Amino acid sequence: MPTFPPLAPALVPRDSMLSYLPRLAATKGVSTADLCYDMKAACRRVLNFEDEPLAAVAEFWWTIVGAD
């Protein structure tokens, strides 16, 4: 039976938004800017840690991973 890659990379100690977001984008096979666009957030605003885009990233992440 084939194995499939995870829907989202696991968080590791010392992960930050700046390190996790590109890894998440790579898992999806897109650029970080394209991933942010899919989340309806401007990449620049996400990387500036503005509240609204960070909320969009969090919501997107929970739809992929789900609550444990």
Secondary structure, 3 states (H helix, E strand, C coil): CCCCCCCCCCCCCCCCHHHHHHHHHHHHCCCHHHHHHHCCCCHHHHHCCCHHHHHHHHHHHHHHHCCC
